């Protein structure tokens, strides 16, 4: 599922930015 992967990637990116 690419959509799910994109969502997870976005969440990780936000968390990393923190």
BAFI-3210 file (N, C-alpha, C; in Angstrom, 3 decimals, decimal comma, padded with zeros to 6 digits):
// residues 18
n [1|2|3|4|5|6|7|8|9|10|11|12|13|14|15|16|17|18]
n.u [000,858|000,897|-000,178|-000,571|002,090|003,093|001,752|002,801|005,477|005,305|004,470|006,687|008,627|007,699|007,937|010,686|011,516|010,797]
n.v [-001,225|001,928|004,397|004,176|003,933|006,424|008,069|007,179|007,822|010,590|011,130|010,211|011,975|014,386|013,841|013,496|016,049|017,395]
n.w [000,000|-001,107|-000,366|002,442|003,176|002,467|004,248|006,675|006,303|006,238|008,826|010,251|009,310|010,339|013,055|013,226|012,594|014,862]
ca.u [000,000|001,733|-000,824|-000,237|003,525|003,275|001,259|003,789|006,685|005,025|004,449|008,082|009,322|007,263|008,529|012,133|011,698|010,600]
ca.v [000,000|003,140|005,477|003,995|004,217|007,892|008,634|006,853|008,615|011,985|011,167|010,080|013,231|015,401|013,476|013,763|017,513|017,868]
ca.w [000,000|-001,194|000,418|003,862|003,345|002,396|005,518|007,722|006,034|006,617|010,302|010,706|008,974|011,319|014,345|013,127|012,592|016,241]
c.u [000,875|001,146|-000,444|001,226|003,776|002,853|002,284|005,038|006,474|005,056|005,885|008,839|008,964|007,921|010,030|012,392|011,605|011,947]
c.v [001,248|004,252|005,368|004,342|005,724|008,529|008,394|007,699|010,051|012,103|011,100|011,372|014,302|015,117|013,788|015,262|018,038|018,126]
c.w [000,000|-000,333|001,892|004,112|003,360|003,713|006,627|007,549|006,499|008,153|010,836|010,458|009,999|012,670|014,349|013,210|014,032|016,921]
res [x|x|x|x|x|x|x|x|x|x|x|x|x|x|x|x|x|x]
***
